[in-house]
Amino acid sequence: MHELPVIEKIVDIILTTAQKHQINEIRAVNLEIGELSHLEEEWMQHYFDYLSKDTIAQGAKLKIDKIQAKMRCSHCQNEFEAYSGSSVKKNCLFCGSTELKLISGNEYYIKNLEAI
């Protein structure tokens, strides 16, 4: 259910942007979603359909690209994928340090709109 407030904000942003740029119809919303965000694509579209009803975004599709989770080692500054199979990496692949920081994979962005 945490998809609802995220989609509410997305709908607000795209409708405000559409009004500012005199857009008549939004056909698709291209999103980038971090793989750790735990946002379910099916529920995102469901809530989007509900919240965009009777707006210029009604019927638009969400197109979602996943952002890979990455870590940065605080010791050697190298970056690498946060997952190995289904488990989170606990040590730097380069120096073995456990001082790791998540740098991507938890975020979500509106990349662009397909509109007329």
N, CA, C and O of each residue as an XYZ file, in Angstrom:
464
protein
N       0.815     -1.196      0.000
C       0.000      0.000      0.000
C       0.861      1.265      0.000
O       0.332      2.365     -0.158
N       2.155      1.129      0.172
C       3.017      2.314      0.152
C       3.142      2.895     -1.252
O       3.740      3.956     -1.429
N       2.582      2.212     -2.254
C       2.575      2.757     -3.606
C       1.657      3.979     -3.718
O       1.929      4.893     -4.497
N       0.575      3.992     -2.941
C      -0.424      5.063     -3.062
C       0.154      6.465     -2.861
O      -0.049      7.314     -3.729
N       0.864      6.756     -1.764
C       1.400      8.117     -1.619
C       2.438      8.474     -2.691
O       2.555      9.635     -3.083
N       3.184      7.477     -3.159
C       4.162      7.726     -4.225
C       3.434      8.117     -5.504
O       3.813      9.084     -6.164
N       2.399      7.376     -5.854
C       1.635      7.661     -7.075
C       0.876      8.978     -6.943
O       0.747      9.712     -7.922
N       0.377      9.286     -5.759
C      -0.286     10.587     -5.559
C       0.669     11.723     -5.904
O       0.285     12.679     -6.578
N       1.898     11.620     -5.447
C       2.899     12.661     -5.722
C       3.236     12.704     -7.209
O       3.359     13.785     -7.784
N       3.387     11.536     -7.835
C       3.689     11.486     -9.265
C       2.575     12.128    -10.075
O       2.846     12.918    -10.979
N       1.333     11.804     -9.765
C       0.188     12.385    -10.489
C       0.173     13.902    -10.300
O      -0.059     14.643    -11.254
N       0.414     14.355     -9.096
C       0.451     15.797     -8.827
C       1.531     16.481     -9.667
O       1.286     17.528    -10.265
N       2.713     15.892     -9.708
C       3.826     16.478    -10.459
C       3.526     16.516    -11.957
O       3.745     17.539    -12.605
N       3.026     15.410    -12.509
C       2.811     15.388    -13.962
C       1.671     16.306    -14.376
O       1.728     16.911    -15.447
N       0.628     16.423    -13.542
C      -0.469     17.322    -13.900
C      -0.037     18.782    -13.792
O      -0.433     19.606    -14.617
N       0.760     19.105    -12.798
C       1.292     20.461    -12.658
C       2.204     20.796    -13.838
O       2.130     21.889    -14.399
N       3.060     19.847    -14.205
C       3.963     20.035    -15.341
C       3.182     20.190    -16.637
O       3.508     21.040    -17.465
N       2.160     19.374    -16.811
C       1.334     19.437    -18.023
C       0.647     20.796    -18.153
O       0.591     21.370    -19.241
N       0.135     21.295    -17.058
C      -0.531     22.596    -17.085
C       0.477     23.699    -17.431
O       0.181     24.594    -18.223
N       1.647     23.625    -16.840
C       2.687     24.624    -17.075
C       3.117     24.660    -18.548
O       3.416     25.726    -19.088
N       3.144     23.491    -19.187
C       3.622     23.390    -20.566
C       2.486     23.232    -21.581
O       2.723     22.896    -22.741
N       1.271     23.474    -21.138
C       0.079     23.427    -21.992
C      -0.047     22.099    -22.743
O      -0.300     22.073    -23.948
N       0.131     21.014    -22.017
C      -0.013     19.669    -22.574
C      -1.491     19.290    -22.555
O      -2.191     19.540    -21.574
N      -1.959     18.686    -23.644
C      -3.372     18.309    -23.764
C      -3.664     16.885    -23.329
O      -4.756     16.591    -22.843
N      -2.690     16.001    -23.501
C      -2.906     14.598    -23.154
C      -1.577     13.952    -22.789
O      -0.568     14.137    -23.469
N      -1.600     13.194    -21.706
C      -0.435     12.409    -21.295
C      -0.729     10.965    -21.651
O      -1.720     10.389    -21.200
N       0.143     10.385    -22.467
C      -0.071      9.002    -22.920
C       0.742      7.986    -22.121
O       0.324      6.838    -21.966
N       1.898      8.405    -21.614
C       2.740      7.508    -20.821
C       3.613      8.329    -19.884
O       3.966      9.473    -20.169
N       3.945      7.718    -18.772
C       4.857      8.312    -17.802
C       6.022      7.335    -17.659
O       5.836      6.198    -17.227
N       7.209      7.780    -18.019
C       8.402      6.948    -17.928
C       9.067      7.193    -16.576
O       9.461      8.311    -16.247
N       9.178      6.121    -15.812
C       9.716      6.198    -14.459
C      10.986      5.370    -14.338
O      11.174      4.386    -15.053
N      11.851      5.783    -13.427
C      13.003      4.985    -13.021
C      12.804      4.672    -11.546
O      12.679      5.573    -10.717
N      12.778      3.370    -11.229
C      12.468      2.915     -9.877
C      13.603      2.029     -9.374
O      13.997      1.078    -10.049
N      14.123      2.337     -8.199
C      15.183      1.529     -7.603
C      14.677      0.149     -7.228
O      13.553     -0.004     -6.751
N      15.520     -0.860     -7.448
C      15.100     -2.227     -7.176
C      14.861     -2.490     -5.691
O      14.247     -3.498     -5.342
N      15.326     -1.615     -4.817
C      15.089     -1.767     -3.382
C      13.899     -0.950     -2.886
O      13.603     -0.960     -1.691
N      13.214     -0.245     -3.778
C      12.100      0.619     -3.370
C      10.884     -0.176     -2.927
O      10.020      0.360     -2.232
N      10.798     -1.424     -3.308
C       9.681     -2.307     -2.968
C       8.350     -1.807     -3.518
O       7.292     -2.116     -2.970
N       8.403     -1.039     -4.599
C       7.184     -0.581     -5.250
C       6.771     -1.629     -6.281
O       7.563     -2.004     -7.144
N       5.534     -2.095     -6.186
C       4.999     -3.124     -7.079
C       4.406     -2.454     -8.316
O       3.521     -1.605     -8.203
N       4.896     -2.840     -9.500
C       4.449     -2.224    -10.754
C       2.938     -2.347    -10.953
O       2.287     -1.398    -11.392
N       2.386     -3.508    -10.633
C       0.949     -3.728    -10.817
C       0.127     -2.762     -9.967
O      -0.844     -2.178    -10.447
N       0.517     -2.597     -8.708
C      -0.204     -1.682     -7.818
C       0.025     -0.226     -8.214
O      -0.873      0.604     -8.079
N       1.213      0.082     -8.699
C       1.487      1.447     -9.143
C       0.543      1.825    -10.279
O      -0.041      2.909    -10.266
N       0.391      0.942    -11.258
C      -0.510      1.216    -12.380
C      -1.955      1.291    -11.906
O      -2.716      2.148    -12.355
N      -2.332      0.399    -11.003
C      -3.701      0.394    -10.468
C      -4.026      1.738     -9.793
O      -5.059      2.346    -10.074
N      -3.146      2.186     -8.912
C      -3.372      3.467     -8.232
C      -3.300      4.635     -9.205
O      -4.063      5.593     -9.084
N      -2.395      4.561    -10.162
C      -2.300      5.621    -11.172
C      -3.608      5.726    -11.952
O      -4.120      6.827    -12.156
N      -4.152      4.595    -12.388
C      -5.419      4.597    -13.127
C      -6.526      5.237    -12.301
O      -7.326      6.014    -12.822
N      -6.571      4.910    -11.017
C      -7.601      5.460    -10.126
C      -7.429      6.976     -9.938
O      -8.395      7.731    -10.048
N      -6.212      7.407     -9.658
C      -5.971      8.822     -9.348
C      -5.988      9.723    -10.581
O      -6.229     10.925    -10.462
N      -5.737      9.161    -11.754
C      -5.706      9.990    -12.968
C      -7.049     10.008    -13.705
O      -7.177     10.650    -14.748
N      -8.032      9.312    -13.171
C      -9.342      9.281    -13.813
C      -9.884     10.706    -13.953
O      -9.783     11.517    -13.033
N     -10.451     10.988    -15.108
C     -11.035     12.305    -15.427
C      -9.998     13.429    -15.478
O     -10.333     14.594    -15.264
N      -8.738     13.079    -15.762
C      -7.698     14.085    -15.973
C      -7.101     13.844    -17.359
O      -7.479     12.898    -18.051
N      -6.179     14.697    -17.753
C      -5.522     14.512    -19.055
C      -4.576     13.313    -19.062
O      -4.042     12.949    -20.110
N      -4.368     12.700    -17.897
C      -3.509     11.516    -17.807
C      -4.309     10.212    -17.790
O      -3.738      9.124    -17.711
N      -5.630     10.334    -17.864
C      -6.448      9.117    -17.843
C      -6.061      8.205    -19.003
O      -5.961      8.649    -20.147
N      -5.847      6.937    -18.699
C      -5.475      5.962    -19.720
C      -3.985      5.870    -19.985
O      -3.544      4.994    -20.729
N      -3.207      6.755    -19.394
C      -1.752      6.708    -19.603
C      -1.159      5.471    -18.945
O      -1.676      4.966    -17.949
N      -0.083      5.004    -19.514
C       0.611      3.831    -18.986
C       1.895      4.253    -18.282
O       2.585      5.181    -18.707
N       2.189      3.559    -17.214
C       3.464      3.745    -16.539
C       4.469      2.804    -17.181
O       4.228      1.601    -17.279
N       5.581      3.347    -17.613
C       6.670      2.549    -18.177
C       7.823      2.649    -17.196
O       8.342      3.733    -16.932
N       8.212      1.509    -16.664
C       9.144      1.495    -15.544
C      10.461      0.827    -15.913
O      10.496     -0.306    -16.394
N      11.546      1.566    -15.673
C      12.901      1.021    -15.793
C      13.440      0.873    -14.375
O      13.299      1.778    -13.552
N      14.049     -0.257    -14.098
C      14.607     -0.516    -12.769
C      16.021      0.058    -12.663
O      16.821     -0.034    -13.594
N      16.302      0.651    -11.505
C      17.637      1.155    -11.184
C      18.298      0.114    -10.284
O      17.758     -0.259     -9.243
N      19.450     -0.337    -10.694
C      20.180     -1.364     -9.965
C      20.696     -0.825     -8.632
O      21.147      0.316     -8.541
N      20.622     -1.664     -7.606
C      21.170     -1.294     -6.298
C      22.693     -1.383     -6.355
O      23.259     -2.389     -6.783
N      23.342     -0.301     -5.909
C      24.813     -0.260     -5.905
C      25.317      0.208     -4.545
O      24.658      0.965     -3.833
N      26.512     -0.273     -4.217
C      27.185      0.108     -2.982
C      28.493      0.815     -3.328
O      29.064      0.606     -4.399
N      28.953      1.654     -2.406
C      30.278      2.270     -2.510
C      31.039      1.934     -1.223
O      30.511      2.049     -0.117
N      32.259      1.527     -1.401
C      33.119      1.226     -0.259
C      33.655      2.541      0.311
O      34.230      3.351     -0.417
N      33.467      2.746      1.598
C      33.967      3.963      2.247
C      35.488      3.949      2.366
O      36.112      4.997      2.536
N      36.072      2.782      2.278
C      37.529      2.655      2.423
C      38.262      2.932      1.110
O      39.154      3.779      1.060
N      37.880      2.205      0.032
C      38.615      2.344     -1.233
C      37.840      3.123     -2.310
O      38.374      3.385     -3.387
N      36.579      3.495     -2.017
C      35.724      4.302     -2.905
C      35.259      3.584     -4.176
O      34.677      4.223     -5.053
N      35.497      2.285     -4.296
C      34.996      1.543     -5.447
C      33.500      1.305     -5.303
O      32.973      1.204     -4.196
N      32.822      1.218     -6.462
C      31.384      0.958     -6.501
C      31.138     -0.403     -7.139
O      31.876     -0.840     -8.021
N      30.068     -1.066     -6.664
C      29.736     -2.391     -7.192
C      28.268     -2.706     -6.910
O      27.625     -2.053     -6.088
N      27.749     -3.722     -7.610
C      26.361     -4.144     -7.416
C      26.164     -4.592     -5.975
O      27.037     -5.230     -5.386
N      25.005     -4.249     -5.413
C      24.731     -4.551     -4.008
C      24.328     -5.999     -3.780
O      24.396     -6.491     -2.653
N      23.906     -6.690     -4.841
C      23.414     -8.055     -4.681
C      24.298     -9.067     -5.374
O      24.902     -8.800     -6.412
N      24.353    -10.228     -4.769
C      24.955    -11.401     -5.385
C      23.902    -12.492     -5.264
O      23.717    -13.070     -4.193
N      23.212    -12.770     -6.366
C      22.075    -13.681     -6.284
C      20.951    -12.986     -5.548
O      20.452    -11.960     -6.009
N      20.543    -13.530     -4.406
C      19.454    -12.911     -3.640
C      19.945    -12.307     -2.328
O      19.132    -11.836     -1.532
N      21.260    -12.310     -2.085
C      21.758    -11.771     -0.829
C      22.545    -10.476     -1.049
O      23.197    -10.283     -2.076
N      22.460     -9.604     -0.051
C      23.178     -8.331     -0.096
C      24.642     -8.580      0.235
O      24.967     -9.315      1.168
N      25.516     -7.957     -0.543
C      26.960     -8.096     -0.301
C      27.328     -7.355      0.977
O      26.879     -6.231      1.204
N      28.135     -7.982      1.798
C      28.511     -7.407      3.091
C      29.960     -6.917      3.128
O      30.376     -6.230      4.061
N      30.720     -7.287      2.087
C      32.125     -6.883      2.026
C      32.424     -6.292      0.652
O      31.832     -6.690     -0.351
N      33.346     -5.344      0.623
C      33.800     -4.754     -0.629
C      34.455     -5.826     -1.493
O      35.260     -6.622     -1.008
N      34.110     -5.836     -2.753
C      34.688     -6.794     -3.693
C      36.153     -6.502     -3.990
O      36.881     -7.372     -4.468
N      36.579     -5.280     -3.707
C      37.925     -4.854     -4.071
C      38.914     -4.921     -2.908
O      40.057     -5.343     -3.086
N      38.470     -4.501     -1.707
C      39.407     -4.470     -0.582
C      38.947     -5.284      0.624
O      39.705     -5.460      1.578
N      37.708     -5.783      0.590
C      37.203     -6.607      1.684
C      36.602     -5.835      2.843
O      36.105     -6.450      3.787
N      36.629     -4.515      2.807
C      36.101     -3.696      3.892
C      34.596     -3.940      4.068
O      33.888     -4.274      3.118
N      34.135     -3.767      5.295
C      32.692     -3.857      5.582
C      32.056     -2.467      5.677
O      30.874     -2.347      5.996
N      32.829     -1.433      5.402
C      32.332     -0.053      5.465
C      31.710      0.313      4.119
O      32.337      0.968      3.287
N      30.465     -0.122      3.922
C      29.775      0.062      2.652
C      28.602      1.018      2.814
O      27.963      1.085      3.864
N      28.337      1.759      1.734
C      27.225      2.694      1.733
C      26.371      2.432      0.491
O      26.896      2.337     -0.618
N      25.065      2.317      0.679
C      24.144      2.159     -0.441
C      24.067      3.493     -1.189
O      23.757      4.521     -0.587
N      24.347      3.482     -2.491
C      24.337      4.732     -3.263
C      23.229      4.788     -4.306
O      22.923      5.865     -4.817
N      22.621      3.645     -4.632
C      21.471      3.657     -5.537
C      20.657      2.394     -5.341
O      21.143      1.376     -4.847
N      19.387      2.500     -5.751
C      18.504      1.353     -5.687
C      17.280      1.575     -4.829
O      16.387      0.729     -4.799
N      17.218      2.698     -4.130
C      16.096      2.984     -3.249
C      15.243      4.152     -3.750
O      14.245      4.506     -3.122
N      15.627      4.741     -4.859
C      15.021      5.975     -5.344
C      13.954      5.713     -6.406
O      13.808      4.600     -6.912
N      13.218      6.770     -6.725
C      12.300      6.742     -7.864
C      12.238      8.134     -8.479
O      12.244      9.147     -7.780
N      12.177      8.152     -9.827
C      12.196      9.401    -10.576
C      11.182      9.359    -11.717
O      10.878      8.299    -12.265
N      10.673     10.528    -12.054
C       9.937     10.671    -13.305
C      10.986     11.037    -14.337
O      11.587     12.109    -14.269
N      11.206     10.147    -15.291
C      12.208     10.366    -16.321
C      11.682     11.352    -17.364
O      12.346     12.339    -17.680
N      10.486     11.081    -17.898
C       9.853     11.983    -18.858
C       8.414     11.545    -19.096
O       7.966     10.509    -18.603
N       7.708     12.359    -19.860
C       6.317     12.084    -20.225
C       6.212     11.914    -21.728
O       6.936     12.550    -22.494
N       5.304     11.049    -22.137
C       4.927     10.972    -23.544
C       3.583     11.669    -23.625
O       2.583     11.184    -23.097
N       3.571     12.810    -24.291
C       2.387     13.657    -24.270
C       2.185     14.381    -25.598
O       3.090     14.475    -26.428
N       0.968     14.888    -25.766
C       0.660     15.719    -26.936
C      -0.069     16.969    -26.472
O      -0.426     17.815    -27.292
